[in-house]
Amino acid sequence: MKIEDYLASLPQSIISGQDVQLPDNAFREIFRFSQLNKNDVFYHLGCGNGNGIAIAAEEFGVKKSVGIDNDIEKISIAKKLLEEKKISNGILQCQDILESDISDGTVILFWFSDQSMIEKMMPKFSSLKEGCRIITIWGPLPGILPDRVDFPYILNMVPFKKASSLQEQLLSVFGTDCIDFVVAWEFAERYTRAVGSPDAGNDRFLTILQSLVIWINAKNLGVACGHEIPIPIKNYISLLRTYFNIDVEYLLNED
């Protein structure tokens, strides 16, 4: 089956990120990366269980820590957490992020994979105050050059810098002139390690999938190193097809 069919067979709440909670250490890495501090107003769009809101308030002493999620059950869990920790500068809103007021935000964590949602949020992000830092995971905002990268964490600062092409944007994320298998594997592993749980048993499988996606995208955009398909890429394509009945080779544009 094609990789799209495989992904479609998985729970959509997992694919969309709706039911994926970042580990606490990932929040701390993100906050250090974004230089979150006591002068900041932090927003987590899609805050889930509220752990990020609590960490931003307790450990980084932000002026205000706001979590927004459209799931009433998750907001209820998050509110209980803040109450237990006696956090007074934490605010939780059960709301669609498209309808939310984030105009006073200075640091915003936005981890969504739904492209239509991302596109709809762009006007809201673009109108934020100068210097506002928007943190994304895995990919930058569409058409935007990142200001800083500690992959998989990407910092986009208002006003945004437009990328002249997808190639320029991709290479700016990876910080290299071209992408080979080693780079693809390293960055896929960083992503898996950052967002996965310590006891996850499928990390290597996910890393294989992600590294193939990274390299194939680079090849199709003309920014892969060399013209030949690297042997490890061929081997992993064959492994997925033979043992998991997952086809990714069709994604390669033929020259």
N, C-alpha and C positions, 0 to 999 in steps of 0.2 A: 504494500500500500504506500501511497505517497505520504510524505511527512505531514501534509495538511490533514489527511485522513486520520493519521495517528494522533495528532494534536486534538482533532475534533472528538476523538474517542475519550479524551480525558475530561474530568470535571471542569466545566467552563469557569467556575469560581477560582480554580487554581490557575488556569491559563491567563485569565484577566488580572490576576494578582489580588482579587477581592478577598480570598481567604488565606493569603500568604502573609505571615507576620515576620517582620525582620527581627533577627536576634538582637538582644540588648547591646552586644558589642558592636554590631553594625551601626546602631544609632550613635554610639559614642564615636566611632570612626567618622561618620558623616558630620557630626557636630564639630569635631576637631578640624576636619577638612574644611568646613565652611566658616571656621573661626567664630562659632556661635559664642556670644558673650552677654553680659548683663544689660547691654544697651539694645539688644535685639527683641523684636516681636516675632516669635516663631509660629509658623502654621504647618501642620501636617495634614495634607489633603488625602483623605482615606486613612484615618488614624487608627482604625481597628481597635485593639484592646487598650490603647492609650499608653503603652509603655514608653513610646518616644516622647509623648507629652510630659510624662512624669520625669524622665531623665533630663529633658531640656530644662525643666523648672528646678529640679532638685540639684543636679550636678553642674549645670552650666549657668544657673541663676538668671535666666532670661527675664526681661521685663514682663512679658506675657507669653504663655504657651497655649496655643489654640489647636484643638483637634476637630476636624470636620469629617463626618461619615454619614452615609444615608441609611445605615443599618442600625435600627433602634436598639437591638440586642447588644451590639458591640459598644454603642455609646453608653448603655447601662453598665456594662462591665468596666468601661473606662472610668465612668463617674465613681463607681465603687472604689476603684484603685486610688483615685485622687483623694477621695474621702479618707481612706485608710492611711494614706501617707500625709494627710493634713496639708495638702498643697493648695494654697490660696490663690496663686497666680495662674492656675490652669483652668481653661475654659473649653467646654465640649459642646458641639452643636450637631444635632441630627438634621442634616441638610444635604441637598444636592450641591456639589461643589460649583456647578455652573451658576447657581443662584447665590453663592456665598459672597460676602463682602470681605475681601482680604487686602483692602487698600492700605492698611497700616502695617502690613507685613514687611519685615526686612530680611527674613530667611524663610524660604518655603520649601518643604520636601514634597515632591510630586512624583509618585511612582505608579504610573498607569501605562498599560500596553494598548488600550483601545485608541486607535488612531483618530477616530472621529471625536472622541473626548479630548484628546490632545489638541487637535485643530481648533475645537471650540474654545479651549482655554487660552489660546495664544493672544487674542485681543485683551483679555483680562490681565495676562502676565505683562504684555507690552506697555500697559498703562500704569504699572506700579512705579513707585518712586525710584529715582535714580539711585543706583547702588544696591538695590534689592538683589539678593542672591537666591536663585532657584536651583535646587539640587535635584537632579534626575539620576536614575540608575540604569546602566547599560547604554542608553543612547541619549544624545543631546536633544534639545527641543528642535523641531523640524526646521531646517533651513538656517540654523543658527550655529556659529562657531563658538565652542566652549571657551570660557575664560580660564578655567583651570580644570585639570583632570587628575584624579587618583583612581583609576579604573577599579571597580565599575561605577565609581561616583563621579558625577560630572557637574561642574558649577557653571551656570549661565547667569550673567549679570546684566541688569537693566541699566542703560539701553543696550539692546542686543546687537551683536555684530553679525551681519548677514554673511553666510557662506556663498561663494560664487558657484559652487557645484557640490554634488554629493561626494565626489572624490576628495575635494578639499576638506569637507566636513569629516569624512571618515578618517583621513590621515591625521587630522588635527586631534581626533580622539585617541588614536593609537600612538601618536607622537613619533611617527616613522615615515620614511620615504616610500616604503612598500611593505606589504604584509606577506610574510611567509608562514609556513606551518607552525614554527616555534612561537611566533608572535600570536597567532590565532589560538594555539593551545594555552599559552600563558594567560591571555586575557580571559579566555573561557573559564579557566581554572580559578582566576581571581573572582569572577562573578559567582561561580558555584560556591566558593568558599565564603564569600561575603554574605550571601542571602540564604545559604543552606543551614540546616541544623547540624550540630556536631555529630549526631549519631545517624545522619542520613545514609542509607545504604545504596542509593542510586546516584551518588555524586559523580562517579566516573562516567556513567552512561550520559548524564546531563552534560558533562564537560565535552564528551565526544560530539554530541549533537551541536552544542554551541560552537565548538571549534570549527566544525564543518560549515555551519552557517556563516561564521565570520569569514573563513577563507573563500567560500564560494561567492559571497557578496563582493569580496575584494577582487576576485578573478573576473566577475561579470562587469565590475566597474573599471577594470583595467589597471588596478593598483596592486595586484598580487606580484610578488617577486618572481620573475622568470615566466616562461610560457608553458612549461610542462606542469602537469599535475603531480605534486610531491607524492612519493611512495606512501607516507603515512596517511595522506588523504585518500589515496586509492584503497589502502587497506581498511580504513574505517568505513568507507562507502560500502565495500564488500562485506564487512562484518555486520553492518546494519541490515543489509539486504539478505544475507544468509541466515543470520540467527534471530533477527527481529522482524523480518519481512517489511522493513522500512526502506523506501527508495528515496534518495536525495540526489542521485546523479542527474536526473532530469532537470534539476535546477540550474545546472551549468549551461550557460549560453555557448553554443558551438561557434567557433571562429569561422 
